[in-house]
Amino acid sequence: MKNIQKYILLLVVLAVLAYTFPIVRDIYLAYTYGSGQIPYYVEKNWETVSLLVISIHNVAAAIWLWQLARKYELSKSIWMSFGLLFGLIAVGIFYLVRINDKLET
């Protein structure tokens, strides 16, 4: 259980960061540029940064699934890709599949 706790804590921190970042970004842009038009290059740069920050908890989920797949000798690349695309949903599905495997044996 202690092994899982560190991943859960990491995902919670990254999820909070991902969900609060757009608010902080908008406040910063409003403070810096006021009610005027934001320059095009600044807007595109912030879009890129926003995508990176928002998707970082999917990266953490992918790392978690890679570790678990390595532990249970499953396909690491498939589970890691699944984690990158679906984040915490993929982690939940992984554990449901593991529970199903245990019940079938």
C-alpha positions in Angstrom: 0.0 0.0 0.0 2.9 2.4 0.7 4.0 1.9 -2.9 0.7 3.2 -4.2 0.5 6.1 -1.7 3.4 8.0 -3.3 1.8 7.7 -6.7 -1.5 8.9 -5.5 0.0 11.9 -3.7 2.0 12.8 -6.9 -1.2 12.5 -9.0 -3.2 14.6 -6.6 -0.6 17.4 -6.5 -0.3 17.3 -10.3 -4.0 17.3 -10.8 -4.5 20.3 -8.5 -1.7 22.1 -10.4 -3.3 21.2 -13.8 -6.8 22.4 -12.7 -5.7 25.7 -11.1 -3.2 26.7 -13.8 -5.7 28.1 -16.2 -7.1 30.4 -13.6 -3.7 31.7 -12.6 -2.8 32.1 -16.2 -5.9 34.1 -17.0 -5.3 36.4 -14.0 -1.7 36.9 -15.0 -2.7 37.8 -18.6 -5.4 40.1 -17.4 -3.1 41.9 -15.1 -0.3 42.2 -17.7 -2.4 43.2 -20.7 -5.5 44.6 -19.1 -8.6 44.8 -21.3 -6.4 45.3 -24.5 -5.7 42.7 -27.1 -3.1 40.0 -26.1 -0.3 39.8 -28.7 -0.6 36.7 -31.0 2.8 35.3 -30.0 2.1 35.6 -26.3 -1.3 33.9 -26.7 0.3 31.0 -28.6 3.1 30.6 -26.1 0.6 30.5 -23.2 -1.5 27.9 -25.1 1.6 25.6 -25.4 2.5 26.0 -21.7 -1.1 25.4 -20.7 -1.2 22.1 -22.7 2.0 20.9 -21.1 0.9 21.8 -17.6 -2.6 20.3 -18.0 -1.3 17.1 -19.5 1.4 16.5 -16.8 -0.8 14.3 -14.6 -1.3 12.0 -17.6 2.4 11.7 -17.8 2.5 10.8 -14.1 -0.3 8.2 -14.7 1.8 6.7 -17.6 4.8 6.4 -15.3 2.7 4.7 -12.7 1.3 2.2 -15.2 4.8 1.6 -16.6 6.0 0.6 -13.1 3.0 -1.6 -12.5 3.2 -3.3 -15.9 6.9 -4.0 -15.2 6.1 -5.4 -11.8 3.4 -7.8 -13.2 5.3 -8.6 -16.4 2.8 -7.1 -18.8 3.3 -5.0 -21.9 4.8 -1.8 -20.6 4.5 0.2 -23.8 0.8 -0.5 -24.2 -0.1 0.4 -20.6 2.1 3.5 -20.7 0.4 4.7 -23.9 -3.0 4.0 -22.3 -2.0 6.1 -19.3 -0.8 9.0 -21.5 -4.1 9.1 -23.3 -6.5 8.5 -20.5 -4.7 9.4 -17.2 -6.4 8.2 -14.0 -9.1 6.3 -15.9 -6.3 4.1 -17.3 -5.0 3.5 -13.8 -8.5 2.5 -12.6 -8.9 0.1 -15.6 -5.6 -1.4 -14.8 -6.6 -2.3 -11.3 -10.0 -3.6 -12.5 -8.2 -5.9 -15.0 -5.9 -7.1 -12.2 -8.9 -7.8 -9.9 -10.6 -9.7 -12.7 -7.5 -11.8 -13.4 -7.3 -12.7 -9.7 -11.0 -13.7 -9.6 -10.6 -15.9 -12.7 -7.7 -17.9 -11.3 
